[in-house]
């Protein structure tokens, strides 16, 4: 399983992060989006949403597929030659 953080934004007591996941065995790719909100008393509200790449609109799908290819190419280039 491969994971790549593709977006993170934190503003005060709230934040959003997106992680691109890829399973090389099945070829499945998806994005997990997590929203965190902290209240003034230390409680945290966490909302997680999973979006399959093939279910996204074509523009977003192309963007994440490009990012995935770049990340996988970067990993492959960092591996020692055999």
Secondary structure, DSSP 8 states (H G I E B T S, - for coil): -EEEEEEEEEETTEEEEEEEEE-TTT--EEEEEEEEEE-TTS-EEEEEEEEEGGGS-HHHHHHHHHHHHHHHHHHHHHS---
